[in-house]
């Protein structure tokens, strides 16, 4: 089992948000399939960041990983 501190999760959350922002910007600067894929990736990363943020705000000590 792996353990992470709140700070480590917060740092990861910041990195995910920054990457989502990058993909969002990239989707506006490109066109076609590349823009669509970048927009999709931005949406996916934003959803992940929101879930992690809610877990941190709620003080959850366990995060489930589903396969």
Secondary structure, 3 states (H helix, E strand, C coil): CCCCCHHHHHHHHHHHHHHHHHHHHHHHHCCHHHHHHHHHHHHHHHHHHHHHHHHHHHCCCCCCCCC
